[in-house]
């Protein structure tokens, strides 16, 4: 699953109320099961002043069509500069209307397209872990593993219960002897 650009008509009330901010809607899954509203703010002051108002308008005007999808609404803030950790904590732990994410040091791109691509990359990485790199598993050696235990056990056939019991008793005695 991956976020893709959605219809910005659904967030027109936000665009009208906050003309100085830039908004983009992203959706993923069948029937927009996951919805993410991205908001670009200039600095942490603008973020602090506007995030409550944005979430309030979102709560009033944005409803997910599917009941189960209501739990999958995200509000992501992209700030060009540094955002104080306490402000990030307050925003990200507020669960009213949507789950929230704050990304700082997201300098403005050359164009809206650049900002949108950066947002999609960060959001898909955060929500779907698409930024993970899977390396090829290291090749295991064809050589048998040699240890004290494997070399010790190779002396016995272990076909009979009595032989296994002898091996177990010898191993226990060896352990007690080498315990200290």
Secondary structure, DSSP 8 states (H G I E B T S, - for coil): ---EE--GGGGHHHHHH-TTSEEEEEEESTTSSEEEEEEEESSHHHHHHHHHHHHHHHHHH---SSTGGGGGEEEEEEESS---HHHHHHHHT--SSSEEEEE------SSHHHHHHHHHHHHHHHHH-TT----------SS----HHHHHHTT----SHHHHHHHHHHHHHHHHHT--
